[in-house]
Amino acid sequence: MELRQAEYFLAVIEHGTITRAAAVLRVAQPSLSQSIRTLEKQLATQLFDRVGRRLTPSEAGLALVPQARRLLTEAATARAAVNDVLTMTRGTLTIAVHAELIVDPLAPLVGEFRRRYPGVLVELIDPNSNNAAIRMLQNGECDAAVTTIEDPGPALSSFNLGTQTLSLVAAPSFPLPEGDPLPLKYLADVPLILTPPTTSGRALIESVFAKAGTPVNAMVECAPREAIWTLTMAGAGASFFLPAMAAAAGPLGAQVRSTDPSISRPVLLLSRKGPNSTAFECFLTLVKESIVMRTR
């Protein structure tokens, strides 16, 4: 039974005649009669007893009433759910993003998005690597990805979220050479706390050090990024932090230095080309607004 058949069937049940039901539905009487006959043929049973112009439901017709009503209710629920998504009353926005990129620059964007669309669920999934984030995006496992890959390939669209510049942070009494900015060559003998060599952050640091002709003196390798802060403040070594974390370190008495050359990387929002979810399009509008504000 199709939706229209269910609607027509219930209208005849309610109004008792084809004429009245057709008037309420605003359809031609022959079309309504044909729909009822087709439904009876499909079900191989008579749904109405005809007495003159009046139609009363047969035993089979009465049995069909709750099914028809359920079908219309489910259809209305489905339409409402779709409408909620299209109007951003509900929905889901899924972003693949490294934990270290959430604080800066993603957190302010997600905060503003949630203020504008409080009914939309935001899922932030850690893909463990830039390449994994791109695979998730290409496979349709997320709406967008935030990465530090400068050239994601022609199949994806990219939007610049800004540039991250890392700062060197050390405990108050930790021995650091003088200088701010601090030349990287002065860090050759400074013990550093870094993530494992397979991480994008470690690759960035090693690349900048190599260009400066300075060896990386990694004396503590720590996979959980959140633990690096504790190790740094405990004096286990110096480490590099994103702007938000570095800004929080100063008031705690930590030493915070910039470096020369700086350790920087662009942060990109990636999406699939072509149609995207309504939630992502709304998020992208917000991102573009932030880009305009940043370039003023």
Summary of the structure (lengths in Angstrom):
residues: 296
radius of gyration: 31.6
end to end distance: 59.3
largest distance: 103.9
contacts: 882
relative contact order: 0.13
helix: 49%
strand: 23%
